[in-house]
């Protein structure tokens, strides 16, 4: 798959302890993105943050260390991303989902035969 030019990035801000049917929410989002055929998805774990509650979550506070921020980033063409948004609406009950237009300079899938 090749992707270049204008694309849409969806960024999902959730907590690492958010779940969907007893498994991590970020895992469900990534697996659904793959099943839908989106170009790719990456999950990043934050080391500190706060959201609507204004409570700062940090590994230094034991009571809040299990609620560290997680960000899922997905980039694809606008129509593919927008078609995926209803699934995010179903999955994300707390958190933030943002969209922004990006320019993809290079995205080329590895050859399936390559290591």
Helices and strands as residue ranges (DSSP letters): E 5-15, E 19-20, E 23-24, H 25-36, E 41-45, E 48-49, E 57-58, G 62-67, E 69-76, H 78-91, E 96-104
